[in-house]
Amino acid sequence: TMASSVLISALLLPFLGCIHAYSSFVPLLRAPACGSGPQLQQKAAPTLRSTTKSQLSSISAKLVTSDDRTGTLPWKESVAGAEHRLLYMPFLDWQFDFMRKNLEIKDLPFEEHLSKQESTKKPAVIESWQYESAEFRKIRLTYIDAGINAQVFNSVWYPRHEYDAPILGIDFLAFGPKKVLAILDLQPLSQDEEYLSKYIDPLVPIRDKYQDLCGRMSSRFYDEAQFFSKELLFGRFDNDGPVMESLFPAFQEYVEHYLKTIRSLEPDASPEFVTKVKEWQREYDQYSAEKDPAVGLFTTYWGKDWAEDFTHNFLFSESVPVPPSEDAKKEEKASA
């Protein structure tokens, strides 16, 4: 399904999360050149409540919280050895600090076996955290450390259903020092012109500051009409220099702008509005679960059952597994 599938298989293209970067290592289409902030004031929002969702059957019923594990952050050393940089750890650390200063976050418990896994096959660890707040029904964060082979930071912010705002999607990846990929977007739930004008157009002056993050993924490998904006930040580099030079401040500005946007909105709790947004977010999760190429990586390191469980019960918890096609069943049987 992708021109670079052989390369991606070799690299085990990990954890594109909500940004399905099928074009990760495909030449970018030329985009037009583009020409930590203060704490944010909170606006009235719906009363904080526990988020309950119907879950698929999971391997383990034991639940854990995230704050019980944040005492080990930021990590100081890669699981593969002290000589390997934890490239995106400053991003994870900054986001935790930002959330604690600007949101009244509350732990959102999830299955223990999904919270952290270490590979028995090669040096690699994946750990995840999950929260809610008055404005967000779910904010999840995940870090993958596989030494020089992979450094990944992924986070997704889901507004509560009283807001029709985009979902914030963050995917920063590195597969060695010469294959660095950064994708950050306010992922629109609608492609209606009025919606895009309200939520996406204000990103233009921020994006224009960062010329090296103004690339575009090839439309051959993702559906630009679904859950992507024209103002996404996209950068592909052959060194990690831009990570702290331009990606870090751009990341901070986008996150700060996003929260300001949410706080500028009046929540709408009408049944019609909530039902519409709930369906949009469900469609986002289903689309994401079906398109995410990361399942192969999870399967390689942690097995098929865990990979599917993690995808449907944590990453995209409102999705449901799609029965494999007959062709897929034949391929799986042949490879067994």
C-alpha positions as CSV (number, residue, x, y, z in Angstrom):
1,T,0.0,0.0,0.0
2,M,3.0,2.3,0.2
3,A,5.8,2.8,-2.2
4,S,8.3,2.7,0.6
5,S,6.8,-0.3,2.3
6,V,10.1,-2.3,2.2
7,L,12.0,0.5,3.9
8,I,9.2,1.0,6.4
9,S,9.2,-2.7,7.2
10,A,12.9,-2.6,7.7
11,L,12.7,0.4,10.0
12,L,9.5,-0.9,11.7
13,L,8.0,2.5,11.2
14,P,6.8,3.1,14.7
15,F,3.9,4.7,16.3
16,L,2.4,7.3,14.0
17,G,-0.5,7.4,16.4
18,C,-3.1,9.8,15.2
19,I,-1.1,11.2,12.3
20,H,-1.0,8.4,9.8
21,A,2.3,9.3,8.1
22,Y,2.2,6.8,5.3
23,S,4.5,9.2,3.5
24,S,7.1,9.3,6.2
25,F,10.1,8.5,4.1
26,V,8.6,9.4,0.7
27,P,9.8,12.7,-0.9
28,L,7.7,15.6,0.2
29,L,5.6,17.6,-2.1
30,R,7.0,21.1,-2.2
31,A,5.0,23.4,0.0
32,P,4.9,27.2,-0.3
33,A,7.7,28.8,1.8
34,C,6.7,29.9,5.2
35,G,7.7,33.3,5.8
36,S,7.3,28.4,26.7
37,G,4.7,30.9,27.0
38,P,2.7,32.4,29.9
39,Q,0.1,30.4,31.8
40,L,-3.4,30.7,30.3
41,Q,-6.5,32.0,31.8
42,Q,-9.3,29.5,32.2
43,K,-12.8,30.1,30.9
44,A,-15.9,28.4,32.3
45,A,-16.1,24.8,31.1
46,P,-18.3,21.8,31.8
47,T,-18.1,20.3,35.2
48,L,-15.3,17.7,35.5
49,R,-16.6,14.2,35.4
50,S,-15.2,10.7,35.0
51,T,-15.1,9.6,31.4
52,T,-16.7,6.2,30.9
53,K,-16.5,4.4,27.6
54,S,-17.6,0.9,26.5
55,Q,-14.3,-1.0,26.2
56,L,-13.5,-4.1,24.2
57,S,-12.5,-7.1,26.1
58,S,-9.0,-6.6,27.4
59,I,-6.3,-9.0,28.4
60,S,-6.0,-7.6,31.9
61,A,-8.7,-6.0,34.1
62,K,-6.3,-4.4,36.6
63,L,-6.2,-0.6,36.3
64,V,-3.4,1.7,37.1
65,T,-3.0,5.5,37.3
66,S,-0.4,7.6,35.6
67,D,0.7,9.8,38.5
68,D,2.0,6.8,40.3
69,R,4.6,6.5,37.5
70,T,5.6,10.1,36.8
71,G,8.1,10.1,39.5
72,T,10.5,8.4,37.2
73,L,10.2,11.3,34.6
74,P,12.1,12.6,32.9
75,W,14.0,9.5,32.0
76,K,17.8,10.0,32.3
77,E,19.1,7.1,30.3
78,S,18.0,5.1,27.3
79,V,17.1,1.5,27.8
80,A,19.7,0.7,25.1
81,G,22.5,2.5,26.9
82,A,23.7,5.8,28.2
83,E,25.3,6.6,24.8
84,H,21.9,7.0,23.2
85,R,19.9,10.3,23.4
86,L,16.4,10.4,24.6
87,L,15.7,12.8,21.8
88,Y,12.1,13.8,22.6
89,M,12.2,13.6,26.4
90,P,12.3,17.4,26.7
91,F,8.9,17.5,24.8
92,L,7.3,15.0,27.1
93,D,8.7,16.8,30.2
94,W,7.5,20.2,28.9
95,Q,4.0,18.9,28.2
96,F,3.6,17.4,31.6
97,D,4.7,20.7,33.2
98,F,2.4,22.7,30.9
99,M,-0.5,20.5,31.7
100,R,0.0,20.7,35.5
101,K,0.3,24.5,35.4
102,N,-2.6,25.2,33.1
103,L,-5.0,22.3,33.5
104,E,-6.6,20.7,36.5
105,I,-5.7,17.3,35.3
106,K,-7.2,14.1,36.8
107,D,-5.8,10.6,36.3
108,L,-7.7,8.5,33.8
109,P,-7.0,4.9,34.9
110,F,-6.3,2.3,32.2
111,E,-5.2,-1.3,32.0
112,E,-1.8,-2.0,33.7
113,H,-0.4,-4.1,30.9
114,L,-1.0,-1.3,28.4
115,S,0.8,1.3,30.6
116,K,4.3,0.0,30.1
117,Q,6.0,-2.8,28.2
118,E,9.7,-3.8,27.8
119,S,10.7,-5.9,24.8
120,T,12.3,-9.3,25.5
121,K,13.6,-9.4,21.9
122,K,15.7,-6.2,21.8
123,P,16.3,-3.1,23.9
124,A,13.0,-1.2,23.7
125,V,10.4,0.2,26.1
126,I,7.0,1.8,25.6
127,E,5.3,3.7,28.4
128,S,2.0,5.7,28.3
129,W,0.1,8.1,30.5
130,Q,-3.5,9.3,30.4
131,Y,-5.5,12.2,31.9
132,E,-8.7,14.2,31.7
133,S,-9.6,17.7,32.6
134,A,-12.6,20.0,32.6
135,E,-12.0,20.8,28.9
136,F,-10.5,17.5,27.7
137,R,-12.1,14.1,28.1
138,K,-8.8,12.4,27.3
139,I,-5.2,13.5,26.9
140,R,-2.8,10.6,26.3
141,L,1.0,10.5,26.0
142,T,3.3,7.8,24.9
143,Y,7.1,7.5,24.7
144,I,9.0,4.8,22.9
145,D,12.7,4.4,23.5
146,A,14.6,1.9,21.4
147,G,18.0,3.6,21.5
148,I,19.3,4.7,18.2
149,N,16.7,2.6,16.4
150,A,13.7,4.6,17.5
151,Q,12.8,7.6,19.6
152,V,9.1,8.5,19.5
153,F,6.9,10.9,21.4
154,N,3.2,10.8,20.6
155,S,0.3,12.7,22.3
156,V,-3.3,13.2,21.4
157,W,-5.8,15.6,23.0
158,Y,-9.5,14.9,22.8
159,P,-11.8,17.8,23.7
160,R,-14.9,17.0,25.6
161,H,-18.0,16.5,23.5
162,E,-19.3,20.0,24.4
163,Y,-16.6,21.4,22.1
164,D,-16.4,20.7,18.3
165,A,-12.7,21.8,18.2
166,P,-10.1,19.8,16.4
167,I,-8.2,17.0,18.1
168,L,-4.5,17.9,18.8
169,G,-2.2,15.3,17.3
170,I,1.5,15.1,18.0
171,D,3.9,12.6,16.4
172,F,7.7,13.1,16.7
173,L,9.9,10.3,15.5
174,A,13.5,9.5,14.8
175,F,15.0,6.3,13.3
176,G,18.7,7.0,13.8
177,P,20.2,10.5,13.5
178,K,19.5,10.8,9.7
179,K,15.8,9.9,9.7
180,V,13.9,12.4,11.8
181,L,10.2,13.1,11.2
182,A,7.9,15.6,12.9
183,I,4.2,15.9,12.5
184,L,1.9,18.2,14.5
185,D,-1.6,19.2,13.6
186,L,-4.9,20.5,14.9
187,Q,-6.9,17.7,13.2
188,P,-10.2,19.1,12.0
189,L,-13.3,17.0,12.7
190,S,-15.0,18.7,9.7
191,Q,-13.8,20.0,6.4
192,D,-16.6,22.6,6.3
193,E,-15.2,26.0,5.2
194,E,-16.6,27.8,8.2
195,Y,-15.2,25.3,10.5
196,L,-11.7,25.5,8.9
197,S,-11.8,29.3,9.0
198,K,-12.6,29.3,12.7
199,Y,-10.1,26.7,13.8
200,I,-7.4,26.3,11.2
201,D,-6.8,29.7,9.6
202,P,-5.5,31.2,12.9
203,L,-2.6,28.8,12.7
204,V,-1.1,30.5,9.7
205,P,1.0,33.2,11.5
206,I,2.5,30.5,13.8
207,R,3.3,28.1,11.0
208,D,4.8,30.9,8.9
209,K,7.5,31.3,11.5
210,Y,8.9,27.8,10.9
211,Q,10.0,27.3,7.3
212,D,11.5,23.9,7.9
213,L,8.2,22.6,9.2
214,C,6.2,23.7,6.2
215,G,6.4,20.5,4.3
216,R,3.4,18.5,3.2
217,M,2.9,14.7,3.2
218,S,2.2,13.2,-0.2
219,S,-1.5,12.9,-0.8
220,R,-0.8,9.5,-2.3
221,F,-0.5,8.1,1.1
222,Y,-3.2,9.8,3.2
223,D,-6.6,11.2,2.7
224,E,-6.2,14.9,3.1
225,A,-10.0,15.3,3.2
226,Q,-10.2,13.4,6.5
227,F,-8.7,14.7,9.8
228,F,-5.8,16.7,8.4
229,S,-5.5,20.5,8.1
230,K,-3.5,22.6,5.6
231,E,-1.6,24.2,8.4
232,L,-0.1,21.0,9.9
233,L,3.5,21.2,10.8
234,F,5.5,18.6,8.9
235,G,9.3,18.3,8.8
236,R,11.6,15.6,7.6
237,F,15.3,16.0,8.4
238,D,18.6,14.1,7.9
239,N,19.9,15.3,11.2
240,D,18.4,16.1,14.6
241,G,19.5,19.7,14.8
242,P,16.1,21.2,14.0
243,V,14.5,19.2,16.8
244,M,15.3,21.7,19.5
245,E,16.1,24.6,17.2
246,S,12.7,24.9,15.6
247,L,10.4,21.9,16.4
248,F,10.5,22.6,20.2
249,P,9.4,26.2,20.0
250,A,6.8,25.4,17.3
251,F,5.4,22.6,19.5
252,Q,5.1,24.9,22.4
253,E,3.3,27.6,20.4
254,Y,0.9,25.1,18.9
255,V,0.0,23.6,22.3
256,E,-0.4,27.1,23.9
257,H,-2.5,28.3,21.0
258,Y,-4.7,25.2,21.1
259,L,-5.5,25.6,24.8
260,K,-6.3,29.3,24.3
261,T,-8.7,28.3,21.4
262,I,-10.5,25.8,23.6
263,R,-10.8,28.3,26.4
264,S,-12.3,30.9,24.1
265,L,-15.2,28.6,23.2
266,E,-18.6,28.4,24.9
267,P,-19.4,24.8,25.7
268,D,-22.6,23.5,24.0
269,A,-24.2,20.7,26.0
270,S,-27.3,20.4,23.8
271,P,-28.0,16.7,22.9
272,E,-27.8,17.4,19.2
273,F,-24.4,19.1,19.4
274,V,-22.9,16.5,21.8
275,T,-24.2,13.6,19.6
276,K,-22.6,15.2,16.5
277,V,-19.2,15.7,18.1
278,K,-19.3,12.3,19.8
279,E,-19.8,10.7,16.3
280,W,-17.1,12.8,14.8
281,Q,-14.6,11.7,17.4
282,R,-15.7,8.1,17.1
283,E,-15.1,8.3,13.3
284,Y,-11.7,9.7,14.0
285,D,-10.8,6.8,16.3
286,Q,-12.0,4.2,13.8
287,Y,-10.2,5.8,10.9
288,S,-7.1,6.1,13.0
289,A,-7.1,2.5,14.2
290,E,-7.6,1.2,10.7
291,K,-4.9,3.3,9.1
292,D,-2.2,3.3,11.7
293,P,0.8,1.4,10.5
294,A,2.2,1.1,14.0
295,V,0.5,-2.2,14.8
296,G,3.3,-4.0,13.0
297,L,5.9,-2.5,15.3
298,F,3.9,-3.4,18.4
299,T,3.4,-6.9,17.1
300,T,7.2,-7.3,16.5
301,Y,8.2,-6.2,20.0
302,W,5.2,-7.2,22.1
303,G,3.0,-9.7,20.2
304,K,-0.1,-9.5,18.2
305,D,-2.6,-9.7,21.0
306,W,-1.0,-6.9,22.9
307,A,-0.7,-4.8,19.8
308,E,-4.4,-5.0,19.0
309,D,-5.4,-4.4,22.6
310,F,-3.2,-1.3,22.8
311,T,-4.6,0.0,19.6
312,H,-8.2,-0.4,20.4
313,N,-8.2,0.0,24.2
314,F,-5.8,2.8,24.6
315,L,-4.7,4.6,21.5
316,F,-8.1,4.7,19.8
317,S,-10.4,3.5,22.5
318,E,-13.7,4.3,20.6
319,S,-12.7,2.1,17.7
320,V,-13.6,-1.5,17.1
321,P,-11.5,-4.2,15.3
322,V,-12.4,-4.7,11.7
323,P,-12.6,-8.4,10.7
324,P,-9.7,-9.3,8.5
325,S,-10.4,-9.7,4.8
326,E,-10.2,-13.1,3.1
327,D,-6.9,-12.0,1.5
328,A,-5.5,-11.0,4.8
329,K,-6.6,-14.3,6.3
330,K,-4.8,-16.2,3.5
331,E,-1.6,-14.2,3.9
332,E,-1.6,-14.8,7.7
333,K,-2.2,-18.5,7.2
334,A,0.6,-18.7,4.6
335,S,3.0,-17.0,6.9
336,A,2.2,-19.1,9.9
